[in-house]
Amino acid sequence: MDATLLMERLGTQIAQMRKNRGLTLVELAAQSGMTRQKLAEVEKGSPTVSMSFYAKALAALDSEIKVVPARRPSFEELREVFR
C-alpha cells in the first residue's frame, strides 16, 4: 500500500475524531502543542509532516494507532462496486 495513501487516511481519521469531539482546529492545535497550520497539514495527510506531529494530535485526542494488515477487497465486494 502506498505510504501517501496511509498518511491521508490517518489525517482523515484525526480530522473526524476532532470534529466528533466538537473541537476546532485552533482548540486541538493548542491542546497538542502545535500551530493551527501544522494541524491542518496533519489532517490533510501531508507526507512532509513528521510522524511526531501525527502522534501529538493523537495524544491530544487520547487515541492510539492500531496497525492491521491491509487486505484486498473480495470478488463479491468488487462486484457490488461495479454493478
GICOR-V323524 format. One record per backbone hydrogen bond with DSSP energy under -0.5 kcal/mol. CO is the residue of the C=O (numbers start at 1). NH is the residue of the N-H. Records with the same first field share a line. If there is no record, write none. Layout:
CO = NH  NH
This chain:
2 = 6
3 = 7
4 = 8
5 = 9
6 = 10
7 = 11
8 = 12
9 = 13
10 = 14
11 = 15
12 = 16
13 = 17
14 = 18
15 = 19
16 = 20
17 = 21
18 = 23
19 = 22
24 = 28
25 = 29
26 = 30
27 = 31
28 = 32
29 = 33  34
35 = 39
36 = 40
37 = 41
38 = 42
39 = 43
40 = 44
41 = 45  46
42 = 45
46 = 49
50 = 53  54
51 = 55
52 = 56
53 = 57
54 = 58
55 = 59
56 = 60
57 = 61
58 = 63
59 = 62
65 = 67
66 = 68
74 = 78
75 = 79
76 = 80
77 = 81
78 = 82
80 = 83
